[in-house]
Amino acid sequence: MGAHVVCAQVTDEFLKFTKVRGNDLSTPMPMFDFPGLKTGDRWCLCASRWKEAVDAGVAPPVVLSATHASAVEYVSLNELKQHAIDFSET
């Protein structure tokens, strides 16, 4: 459960972090048609978990153009922009 509104490009560091916290995103789960994620895959993450990763210094890059506007209810737009891989202020 949670608001899966932050589109991120997952990293090995983040996958290890979230697994330790009880959400194993790297192991395939065929019964749910879930192939498991690997570094470089894009996935919509729970905003509160992404914020935990920010605070722990292991947040994966954000695909801002695919992140839902409601993400700012959980994290600041500034934090999202700081981690964005598709953002330019020009």
C-alpha positions as CSV (number, residue, x, y, z in Angstrom):
1,M,0.0,0.0,0.0
2,G,1.1,3.5,-0.6
3,A,1.2,6.2,-3.3
4,H,3.3,4.8,-6.1
5,V,3.7,8.2,-7.8
6,V,7.5,8.7,-8.1
7,C,8.8,7.3,-11.4
8,A,12.5,6.3,-10.7
9,Q,15.3,4.6,-12.5
10,V,16.3,2.1,-9.9
11,T,19.9,1.6,-8.7
12,D,21.5,-1.4,-7.1
13,E,22.0,0.8,-4.0
14,F,18.3,1.6,-3.8
15,L,17.3,-2.0,-4.4
16,K,19.4,-3.2,-1.5
17,F,18.1,-0.4,0.7
18,T,14.4,-1.2,0.0
19,K,15.0,-5.0,0.4
20,V,16.4,-4.4,3.9
21,R,13.3,-2.4,4.7
22,G,11.0,-5.3,3.7
23,N,10.2,-4.5,0.1
24,D,12.2,-6.8,-2.2
25,L,11.9,-5.4,-5.7
26,S,14.7,-7.4,-7.2
27,T,13.4,-10.9,-6.8
28,P,11.0,-12.1,-9.5
29,M,7.5,-13.1,-8.2
30,P,5.9,-15.0,-11.1
31,M,2.7,-15.5,-9.1
32,F,2.2,-11.7,-9.4
33,D,3.6,-11.5,-13.0
34,F,6.5,-9.5,-11.5
35,P,9.8,-10.0,-13.2
36,G,11.9,-8.4,-10.5
37,L,13.8,-5.1,-11.1
38,K,17.5,-4.6,-11.9
39,T,19.6,-1.5,-12.0
40,G,18.5,0.8,-14.8
41,D,14.8,-0.3,-14.8
42,R,12.2,2.3,-14.4
43,W,9.4,1.8,-11.8
44,C,6.8,3.8,-10.0
45,L,7.9,3.9,-6.4
46,C,6.0,4.6,-3.3
47,A,6.6,8.3,-2.5
48,S,7.2,7.6,1.2
49,R,9.9,4.9,0.4
50,W,11.5,7.3,-2.1
51,K,11.6,10.0,0.7
52,E,13.2,7.5,3.1
53,A,15.8,6.8,0.4
54,V,16.4,10.5,0.0
55,D,16.9,10.9,3.8
56,A,19.3,7.9,3.8
57,G,21.3,9.2,0.8
58,V,20.4,6.4,-1.6
59,A,17.5,7.8,-3.6
60,P,17.4,6.6,-7.2
61,P,17.2,9.2,-10.0
62,V,13.7,10.4,-10.8
63,V,12.0,10.6,-14.2
64,L,10.3,13.8,-13.5
65,S,8.2,13.8,-16.7
66,A,6.6,10.5,-15.6
67,T,6.2,11.3,-11.9
68,H,2.6,12.1,-10.9
69,A,2.0,15.7,-9.7
70,S,0.7,14.3,-6.4
71,A,4.2,13.3,-5.4
72,V,4.7,16.8,-4.0
73,E,2.2,15.8,-1.2
74,Y,5.0,13.6,0.1
75,V,8.3,15.1,-1.0
76,S,9.3,18.6,-2.1
77,L,9.4,19.6,-5.7
78,N,13.0,20.8,-5.0
79,E,14.0,17.2,-3.9
80,L,12.4,15.7,-7.0
81,K,14.2,18.2,-9.2
82,Q,17.5,17.6,-7.5
83,H,17.3,13.9,-8.3
84,A,15.7,14.3,-11.8
85,I,17.4,12.8,-14.8
86,D,15.2,14.6,-17.3
87,F,15.0,18.2,-15.8
88,S,16.5,21.4,-17.0
89,E,15.8,24.9,-15.7
90,T,16.9,26.4,-19.0
